[in-house]
Amino acid sequence: MEWKELEQKAEGVKSSLVKIIEGINANNADNLPQPEPTLNLSLDLLKKPSYDIVVCGEISKGKSTFINAVVGRDILPVNTRVTTSQVFRITNSATESFELVYVDETRQAITREELSKYGSQIDADMYGEAQLMENKVLDYIQVNIPIEFLPQGVTIVDTPGLGSLHAAHEEITNRYVKNAAAVVFVFDPANTMVKQEKEFIEKIFEVTPYVMFIMTKIDDASEDYVTTMIRRNEELLKVFEGRCHKTPRIFPVASTTLSKVGTEEDDDIKEVYYRGSLFPEAKEELLRLMYKTVGLSRNSFAFSEAGKQTERVLSSINNQMAMVSKTNDSEKEAIKRKRKELVDWFNGNWGAGSDTSKKVIEKLNDLCSGLQSRAQLIVSSNGALYKKLMSEIDDIDSMEDANSFSDRLSDRLKGDISSSWRNLAVSSSEKLNQILAEFKMDMEQELTVKGYSGSIKLMSRSELAELSGQDKFDCLKGSYMEGAVLTGIASAVLKVIGVAIFGWIGIGIAAVTVLITVFGSRKKLEAKQLASAKQQLQRGVQTAFGEIREFLLVAPVEGEEYTPLQKLQKEIREVGEKSLKSVYTAQEEKMRQEDEHLARQEKMDSEQKRKENARLIEQKKVWNGIGLDLQKTQQMLKEVIAALA
């Protein structure tokens, strides 16, 4: 199937589902079960598509060079040193524009020439990241440029990379991968897959099955060598079979050759470069990956939500029709008894005090307990950031390097600590969401099986797992979670961290600079003097980490009785318990309303029952029609699935 034809089919499924869900909303009535908030969330996801294709891998693997080649222009900063320090989000647009987007959601327009200044670690080291960003925390850099082949709603995301000396780089990469709809993981021919890469790929498959592997930098290696390295890595990737959307395969790409396509004017030579880059096959796979993401995940989710609501409504209409048409008291009692059995079963298995709810509370407590150790690791001498800083001090071999390290230390701590704590808050919210989402989905699945019986085959939990991390988060936040409170958890922690990192914490760092300056910058010192300077730096780092630890883990926030960590733990627990209660009380309320309708219909006189029955017959016709439309859409969805297999 050609891509255009496939796109038309996927769009056909989407259009059909949009029409069906809008029809469901239009045919709501006071006597029918009201739809879950997730139904309209699925409609929003269909109408406002946004898919992140995240490019990641270890540092210096050629991620930015590859993306430049893909989009056909040198947009992202590249260099032989570690360069990308920020996330770049690249979106297809009719016109060019560039801007900085901060975590407080403010935006700042920049020029194309300034992309390196704000997104390169080289420039961040040269100018000072805090000065560049005016003491704000940057979330990402938005790049809007024309990209012919990029589907509507798809954004390519370039990440700083793994294995950097800057802990913030890895934190940023982790955060964006968690929200990925699909991932392109980059290898190079220098080495086979290392342990860190394997562990990171494990994390990716927890988020999405849509992963593509490429190998860049093949231009300067022999064909036999590249082939050998690809085979070795593919052998190592076999452990992920069954978790990937297809058998893992590595696509070689000569990025440097491909980049020449965008600058070459002669069409014949341009074609030689294009085919010589081996990009055509990789591009075909990249398109397949994108269309699987765009064509399947959200369509499947919307189909499931529409199907659940249609089954609920038809079941309710059948019960109501039985109640108004029955004249025998024993038959009416049988209907009420069946309803009561369903309510009792629900309360016993899913309500407050049930074993299922208790297990969720235990998971919430475990989550909060785990925050303690994770937070301590960020600011302890056993943490990755502390060890990296101490390792760098050990490697200093001149006074010039000592002063350079001292000058950058404050910015390093500001960026790395704030990023680590932001990730802690966000990942805690995501874990909380996962716990509650699983509870909600399992509850609905069992309730559907026990309470309703229809002809529409709903998506299973495993099929819905193909939604990206962000979509899963939005599913529950838009349903029962206290979304505003959850957002407040992360922003409140960021606010507190911002005060510490960009103000108070600088006092501790200043002592380091003063001590180093005593020795005088750029003077050639004896080994003993250099050793003394390095000791001063080590003590300064220890002092700074002690102050950070005191502020975040020991001392209460000014005007409050809790430390930032305790505040985060308290709010996570409270939001979790409140949201858990909302999940089952909302379902209880729906079942109560259905029972009230049945009770009112039982007490109607004969004329009222006749009119009510006529109303229900018309409603059933409409909803049977919706059911038939769903069955037709399901067949269309199966065709898309088959074409993308």
DOTOR-399074 format. One record per residue: x, y, z of N, C-alpha, C in turn. Coordinates in steps of 0.2 Angstrom, whole numbers, plus 5000, padded with zeros to 4 digits. Example, Ala and Ser with C-alpha at 12.3 -4.5 7.8 and 13.67 -1.06 7.14 Angstrom:
// residues 2
506649725039506249785039506649845039
506449895035506849955036506450005039
//
This chain:
// residues 645
500449945000500050005000500450065000
500350114996500750174995500550215001
501050265003500950305009500350345009
500250375003499650425002498950385003
498950325001498350285001498250265009
498850245012498750225019498550285023
498850345022498650405025497950425025
497650405019496950415017496550375022
496750305022496350265027496350285034
496950305036497050325043496650385045
496650425040496250485040495450475040
495350415036494650395036494350365043
494850325046494650305053494550365057
495050405057494950465062494350505061
494250525054493650555053492950525055
492950455054492350415056492350415064
492850415067492850415075492650485077
492850535074492650605076491950605076
491650585070490950595069490550555074
490750485075490450445080490450475087
490950505089491050525096490650595096
490650635091490150695091489450675091
489250615088488650595088488450565095
488850535098488750505105488650565110
489050625109488850685113488250715111
488050715105487450745103486850715105
486850645106486350605108486350585115
486650625119486650615127485950635129
485650605134485050615136485050605144
484550635148484550635155484450565157
484150525153484050455156484550405154
485150425151485650385149486250395153
486750345153487350355157487750405153
488050455157488450505154489150475152
489450505147490050475145490650495150
491150445150491750465153492150525151
492450565155492850615152493350595147
493650535148494150515143493850505136
493150505135492950495128493050565125
492950625128493050685125493850695124
494250665129494950675128495150645122
494950585121495050545115494850585108
494350625109494150665103494650725102
494850755108495350805107495950785104
496250725106496850695104496750685096
496150665094496050655087496050725083
495750775086495650835082496350875083
496750875088497350915089497950865089
498150835084498650785084499350815086
499650785091500350805093500750745094
501250725090501650665091502350685092
502750665097503450675097503850615095
504250625090504750575088505350595091
505550555096506150585100506850545097
507350585095507950555093508450555099
508750495101509150495107509650445106
510150445110510750395110511250435114
511850395114512450425118512650485115
513050525119513350585116513850575110
513850625106514350615100514250565095
513550535095513450485090513150515083
513050575083512850605077512050615076
511750625082511050635082510850705078
511150755080511050825077511150825070
511750795068511950795061511450755057
511150695060510650655056510050695055
509850735061509150775060509250825055
509850855055509950905050509950885043
510150815042510150785036509450765034
509050745039508350725038507950785035
508050845039507650905037507850945031
508550925029508750955023509151015024
509351035030509651105031510051095038
510551135038510951135045510651185050
510151155053509751195058510151185065
510251125067510451115074511251125074
511451145080512151155081512551085081
513151085077513551025077514251045078
514650995081515351015082515650945084
516350945084516650885086516650875093
516550925097516450925104515750905106
515550895112514850885115514550955114
513950955110513651015108512951025111
512550985109511851005111511750995118
511551055121511451055128510651065130
510251075125509551085126509151035121
508451035123508051005118507851045113
507851025106507551055101506951025098
506451055097505751025095505651055088
505751015083505651035076505051015073
504651065070503951055068503851085061
503551045057503351065050502951135050
503151185046502851245046502951275039
502451315037502551355031503051405031
503151435037503651485038504151475043
504751505043505251495048505151535054
505251505060505251545066505551505072
505851535076506251505082506151545088
506051505094505951535100506151485106
506351525112506451485118505851475122
505751415124505151405128505351385135
505151425140505351415147504851375151
505051345157504651305160504051335163
504051405164503451445166503051465160
503151435154502751435148502851505145
503251545147503451605143503851595137
503851635132504251625126504651685124
505151665121505651725118505851705111
505651755107505851745100506651755099
506951705095507651715093507751705086
508351725084508451715076508751645075
508851625069509151565067509851565069
510151615068510951625070511051615078
510551625082510551615089510451545092
510251505087510151435089510751405093
511351415090511951385093512051415100
511951485100512051515106511751495112
511051475111510651445117510651375117
510851335112510751265112511351225112
511951255112512551225112512951225119
513151175121513551165127514151215127
514451215121515051255120514951325122
514351355119514151425121513951435128
513651385131513351385138513951395142
514551355141515151355145515451425144
515451455138515751515137515451575140
514751575139514451635141514151625148
514051565151513651555157512951545156
512651485157512051465155511551515159
511651525165511151565169511051635166
511651665164511651735161511251725154
511451675150511051665143510351665144
510151635149509351625150509051675155
509451715157509251775162508951735168
509251685171509151655177508451615176
508151605170507551565169507751495168
507351445169507451375167507151365160
507551345155507351335148507051265148
506451255145506151195144506351165137
506351205132506551175125506551235120
506951225115506951275109506551245103
506051295101505551275096505851295089
505851255085506051265078505551255073
505251305070504751295065505051305058
505051255054505351255047504951215042
504951225036504551185031504951115030
504551065031504850995031504350955027
504450945021503950915016503650845018
504150805021503850735022503550725029
503650775033503450765040502650765041
502350715043501550715044501350775048
500750795047500450845051500450825059
500650865063500550855070501250815073
501650795069502250765071502850815072
503150805078503750845080504350805081
504950815077505550785079505850815084
506150775089506450805095507150785096
507550835096508350815097508450825104
508850775107508950775114509750785115
509950805121510650815123511050745122
510750695125511150635124511350605131
511550545131511750505137512550505138
512750495144513450485145513850555145
513450605146513750675146514050685153
514550735154514750755160514250795164
513750825160513250865163512650815164
512550815171511950765173511350795170
511250855169510650885167510450865160
510950845156510850825149510450755149
510650715153510350645154509650655157
509550695162508950705165508450735159
508650775155508250805150508050755145
508550715143508350655138507850605141
507950585147507450545151506750575151
506750635152506050665153505750665146
506050685141505750685134505550615132
505950565133505850505131505150475134
505050495140504450475144503850495140
503850545136503250575133503250555125
503750515123503850495116503250455113
503050475107502550425104502950375100
503550395098504050345095504750375096
505250325095505950345097506350325091
506850365089507450345084508050345089
508350285090508950275094509550265089
510050305091510650315086511250285089
511550235085512150205086512650235081
513350225083513850235078514250175077
514750175072515150105071515750095076
515850145080516450145084516450085089
515850075092515850015097515149985096
515149925099514549885100514149915105
513449895106513049925111513349915118
513349965122513649965129513049955134
513249945140512749925145512249985146
512550045146512150105147511650115142
511850095136511350105130510750045131
510949985133510449935134509949955139
510249975145509749995150509350055148
509550105144509150155142508650135137
508750085132508350055128507750015132
507949985137507449955141506950005144
507150065146506650115148506250135142
506550145136506150165130505550115129
505650055129505150005128504650005134
504750035139504250045144503750095142
503950145138503550195136503150185129
503550155124503250145118503550085114
503150045110503449995106503750015100
503650085098503850105091504550135092
505050095091505750115091506050095084
506450135082506850125076507550135078
508050095075508750105076509150115070
509550165070509950185065510750185067
511150185062511850195063512150245059
512350295062512650355058513450345058
513750405055514450405054514750345051
514450325046514750265042515150285036
515150355035515550385029516250365029
516550365035517250355035517550285037
517050235038517250175039517150125033
517450075033517350025027516749995027
516449965022515849935021515849875025
516349835025516349775029516349785036
516749835038516749845046516049875048
515749915044515049935046514549875046
514549835041514149775041514249735047
514849725049515049685055514749715061
514849775062514549815068513849815068
513449825063512749815063512549745065
512849695062512649625064512749615071
513249635074513449625081512849665086
512749725084512249765088511549735087
511349705081510749675080510649615084
511249575085511249515089511049535096
511349595098511249615105510549635106
510249665101509549695101509049635101
509249575100508749525100508349515106
508649535112508349535118507649575119
507549615114506949665114506449635109
506549585106506049555101505449535106
504849555103504249545106504049615110
504449655111504349725114504349775109
504749765104504749815098504149805093
503949855090503349845085503549795079
504149785078504449735073505149715076
505349665072506049635074506549695073
506949705079507449765079507949755073
507949805069508449815064508849875064
509449875062509849945062509949965055
509750025053509750055047510350105046
510850085042511450125041511250195037
511550245039511450315036512150355036
512350375030512950415029512750485030
512650515036512450575037512750635034
513450625033513850685030513650685023
513650625020513450625012512750655011
512350635016511650655015511550735016
511950755020511950835021512150875015
512450835011512650875004512150885000
511550845001511050844996510650914997
510650945003510351005004510751065001
511351055000511751114997511951104990
511851044987512051034980511551054975
511751094970511251124965511151074959
511651034957511550994952511150934953
510650924950510150874952510450804951
510850794946511150724945511550704951
512050754953512450744958512050734965
511550774966511150774971510850704972
510650674967510350604967510850554969
511450564966512050524968512150524976
512150584979512250594986511750554990
511050564987510550544991510550464991
510650434986510650364986511250334989
511850374989512450354992512350355000
511950395002511850405009511550345012
511150305008510750255011510150275015
510050335014509450365018508750345015
508650335008508050315006507650255010
508050205011507750145015507550165022
508050205025507950225032507350275032
507250315027506750365027506050325027
506050275022505450235022505250205028
505750175032505550155039505350205044
505650265043505450315048504750335046
504550345040503850355038503450305041
503650235040503150185043503050195050
503650205054503650225061503150275063
503150335059502750385060502050375059
501850335053501150325052500850265056
501350225059501050175064500850215070
501250265072501050305078500450345077
500450385071499850425069499250385068
499350335064498750295062498450245067
498750225072498550175076498350195083
498850225087498850225094498150265096
498050325094497550365096496850345093
496950315087496250295084496050235088
496450185090496250135094495950155101
496250205104496050225110495350255109
495250295104494650325103494050275102
494250225098493750175096493550135103
494050125107493850085113493450135118
493550195118493150245122492450245119
492350255113491750255110491350195110
491650135110491350075111491150065118
491550075123491250075130490650115131
490650175129490050215130489450185126
489550165120488950135116488650075120
489150035122488849975126488549995132
488750045136488450065142487750085141
487650125136487050155134486550105132
486750065127486250015125486049965130
486549945135486349905141485849945145
485950005146485450045150484750055147
484750065140484150065137483750005137
484049945136483749885137483449875144
483849885149483549885156482949925157
482949985154482350035155481750005151
481949985145481349955141481049895145
481449855148481149795151480749825157
480949875161480549905166479949925165
479849965159479250005157478749955154
479049895151478649855148478349795152
478749775158478549725162477949745166
477449695166476849705171476849655177
477249605176477349555182477849585187
477649585193478049615199478749575199
478649505199479249465199479749475194
479549495188480049515183480349575184
479949625187480249685189480849675195
480649635199481049625205481749585202
481649545197482249515195482749565192
482449615188482849665185483249705191
482849725196483149765202483649725205
483549655206483949615210484649605206
484549605199485149595195485649665196
485249715196485649785197485949785203
485649765209485849765215486549725216
486449665213487049615213487649655209
487549685204488049725201488349775205
487949815208488149865213488549835219
488349785222488649755227489349725225
489349695220489949665217490449725216
490249775213490649835212490949865218
490549875223490749905229491249855233
491149795233491549745236492249735233
492249745226492849735223493249795221
492949855221493249915219493149975223
492649975228492550025232493050035238
492850095242493250105247493350045252
493950035254494049975259494149905255
494049905249494149845245494849825245
494949755244495649735243496049775238
495749785232496049825226496249895228
495749925232495949995234496549995239
496549945243497049945248497749935245
497749895240498349885236498649945233
498149985230498350045227498650095232
498350095238498550145244499250115245
499450055246500050025247500550055242
500350055235500850075230500950145231
500450185233500550265234501050275240
501050235245501450235251502150215248
502250165244502950145242503250195238
502750235233503050285229503350345233
502950365239503150415243503850395247
503850335249504450315252505050315248
504950295242505450285237505750355235
505350415236505550475234506150495239
506150475245506650495250507350475247
507350405245508050385243508250415237
507750425232507950455226508150535227
507850565231508050635233508750635236
508850595241509450595244510050585239
509950535234510450515230510650575225
510150625224510350685220510850725223
510750735230511250785233511750745238
511850685237512350645241512950635238
513450615242514150605239514150535235
513650495235513550435231513150455225
512950515224512550525218512950535212
512650535206513050535199513350605198
513050665200513250725199513850745204
513850725210514350735215515050695212
514950635210515450595208515750625202
515350645197515650675191516050735193
515850785197516150845199516850825202
516850775207517450755210517950725205
517650685200518150655195518450715191
518050765189518350815185518850855189
518750865196519250895200519950855200
519850795200520450745200520850755194
520450765188520850775182521150835180
521050885185521250955183522050955184
522350985179523150975179523451045178
523051105179523351165178522851215182
523151275184522751325187522251355183
522451355176521951385172521251335172
521351275172520851225172520451235179
520851245184520451255191520051315191
520251365188519851425188519251425183
519351385177518851375173518251335176
518551275180518051235183517651275188
517951325192517651365197517151415194
517351445189516951485185516251455183
516351395181515751365178515351325184
515651315190515251275195514551295197
514551355198513851385200513351365195
513451385188512951365183512851295182
513351255183513251185183512851155188
512851185194512451155200511751185199
511651245197511051275195510651235190
510951215185510651175180510551105181
511051075184510951005185510550985191
510551025197510151015203509451025201
509251085198508551105196508251055191
508651025187508450985182508250915185
508750895190508650825193507950835197
507850885201507250895205506650905201
506650935195506150945191505950875189
506450835187506250765184505950725190
506250735196505950695202505150705203
505050775202504350795203503850765197
504150775191503750755185503650675185
504250645186504250565186503750535192
503750575197503250555203502550555201
502450615197501750625195501550575190
502050555185501950505180501750435183
502150415188502150355192501450355195
501250405199500550405202500050395196
500150435191499650425185499550355183
500150315182500150245180499750205185
499850215192499550175197498850185196
498550245196497850255195497550235189
497950245183497650225177497550155176
498050115179497950035179497350015183
497250055189496650035193495950055189
495950115186495350135182495250085176
495750075172495650025166495449955168
495749935173495549865176494849865178
494649915182493949925184493449925179
493549965174493149975168493049905164
493649875163493649815160493249765163
493349755169492949705173492149725173
492049785174491349805174490949795168
491349815162491049805155490949725154
491349685156491249615155490649585160
490649615166490149585170489449625170
489449685168488849725168488549735161
488949725156488649735149488849685144
488449665140488549615135488349645128
488849655123488649685117489149655111
489049675105489349655100490049695098
490149745101490749785100491349765104
491849745100492449715103492949775105
493049785112493349835114494149825114
494549875114495249865115495449845121
495949795122496149765128496649815131
496849805137497349845141498049845137
498249785135498849785131498849825125
498249825121498249865115498249935117
497949955122497950025124498650045126
499050005128499750015131500150055125
499850045119500250075114500250155114
499750185118499750255119500450275122
500650335120501250365122501150385130
501750395133501750405140501350475142
501350525137501050585139500250575138
500050535132499350515131499050485137
499450435140499250395146499050445152
499550495152499550535158498850585157
498750605151498150645150497550615150
497550545149496950505149496650505157
497050505161496850495168496750565171
497250615169497150685172496550715170
496350695163495750725161495150695163
495250635167494650595169494450615176
494950585181494750595188495350625192
495950625190496450655194496350725194
496550755200496550825201497150855197
496950865191497550885186497850955188
497451005191497751065193498251055199
498051015203498450995209499050965207
499050915202499650885200500150925197
499850975192500251025189500651065195
500251085200500451125205501051085209
501051025209501550985213502251005209
502250995203502851005199503051075199
502651125198502751195198502951225205
502651195210502851225217503551205219
503751135217504351115218504851155214
504751165208505151205203505251275206
504751305209504751375212505251375218
505151325222505651325228506351315226
506451265221507151255218507451315215
506951345211507251405208507451455213
507151465218507351515223508051495226
508151435227508751405230509351405225
509151385219509751375215509951445212
509451485211509651555207509751605212
509751595219509851645224510351625229
510051595234510351575240510951525240
510851485235511451435234512051465232
512051515228512651555226513051575231
512851585237513251605243513751545244
513551485244513951435245514551425240
514351435234514851435228515351485228
515151545231515551605231516251585234
516151555240516751535244517251495240
517051455235517551415231517951465227
517551515223517851565219518351605222
518251625228518651665232519351635234
519251575236519851535238520351515232
520051505226520451495220520751565218
520451615219520651685216521251695221
521351675227521951695231522551665228
522551615224523151585221523251625215
522751665212522951695206522751655200
522351685195522251645189522751645184
522851585181523351575175524051585177
524251575184524951575186525151505186
525751495184526051425184526251405191
525951355194526051345201526451275202
526751265208527051205209526551155211
526751085210526251035211525851035218
526251065223525951065230525351115230
525551175226525051225226524351205222
524451175217523951145213523551095217
523851055220523551005224523051035230
523351095233522951135238522351165235
522451185229521851225225521351165224
521551105222521051055220520651035227
521051035232520751015239520251075241
520351135239519951185241519251175236
519351165230518751145226518351095228
518651035231518350985233517951005239
518251035244517851065250517351105248
517451145243516851195241516251155238
516451105234515851065232515551025237
515951005242515550965248515151015252
515451075253515051125256514351145253
514451155246513851175242513351115242
513551055242513050995242512750995249
513151005254512851005261512351055262
512451115259511951175259511251155255
511451125249510851105245510451055249
510751005252510450945255510050975261
510351025265510051055271509351085268
509451125263508851165260508251115258
508451065254507951025251507650975255
508050945260507850885263507850895271
508050945274508150955281507751015283
507851075280507551135283506851145280
506351165284505651175281505651235276
505251235271505151295267504951355271
505251415270505051475273504251485274
504051485280503351495281502951435281
503251375281502851315281503251265286
502851205287503151165292503451105288
503551105281503751045278504351065274
504851015273505351025268505151025261
505451045256505251035249505150955248
505550915250505350845249504750815253
504650835259504050815263503450845259
503550905257502950945253502750895247
503250875243503150835237502750775239
503050735244502750675247502050685249
501950735253501250745256500750755250
500950795245500450815240500350755235
500850715234500750655230500350605233
500350595240499950555243499250575243
499150645245498450675245498150675238
498450685233498150685226498050615225
498450575226498350505224497650475228
497650485234497050465238496450495236
496450555235495850595232495650575225
496150565221495950535214495750465214
495950425218495750355219495050355221
494850395226494150405228493750425223
493950475219493550505213493350455208
493850405207493750355202493150315203
493150285210492550235211491950275213
491950335216491350365218491050395212
491450415206491050435200490750375197
491050315197490650255195490050245199
490150245205489550235210488950285208
489150345207488650395205488250375199
488650355194488350335188487850275189
488050225193487550175194486950195198
487050235202486550265206486050295202
486250345197485850375193485450325189
485750275186485350225182484850195186
484950175192484450145197483850195198
484050255199483450305200483050315194
483350305188482950305182482450245182
482750195183482350125183481750135189
481950165194481450175200480850215197
481050275194480550315192480050285186
480350245182480050215177479550165179
479750125185479350075188478650105191
478650175193478150205196477650245191
477850245184477450275179476750245178
476250285177475650255175475650225168
475150195165475150165159475250205153
474950265153475050315148475850345148
476050355154476750375154477250325152
477150265153477550205151477550195144
476950205141476850205134477350255130
477250315133477650375130478450355131
478550335137479250325138479550265134
479150215133479350155129479450185122
479050225119479150255112479850295112
479950335117480550365117481150325117
481150265121481650225122481850185115
481250165112481350135105481750175100
481550245100481850295096482650295098
482750305104483450305107483850245105
483550185105483850125104484050125096
483650145092483750145085484350195083
484450245087484950295086485650255088
485550225094486250205097486450135093
485950095091486050045087486450065080
486250125078486550145072487250165073
487450195079488050215081488450145082
488150095085488550035085488750005079
488250015073488449985067489050025064
489050095065489550135062490250115066
490250095072490850075075491050015072
490649965071490849905068491149915061
490849955057491149975051491850005052
491950055057492550085058493050035060
492849985064493349935067493649895061
493249885056493449845050494049895046
493849955046494350005043495050005047
494950005054495550005058495949945057
495549885056495949825055496349825048
496049865043496449865037497049905038
497049965042497650005043498149965047
497949925052498349885056498749835051
498349805046498649755042499149785037
498949845035499449885030500049905033
500049915040500649935043501049875046
500749815046501149755049501849755046
//
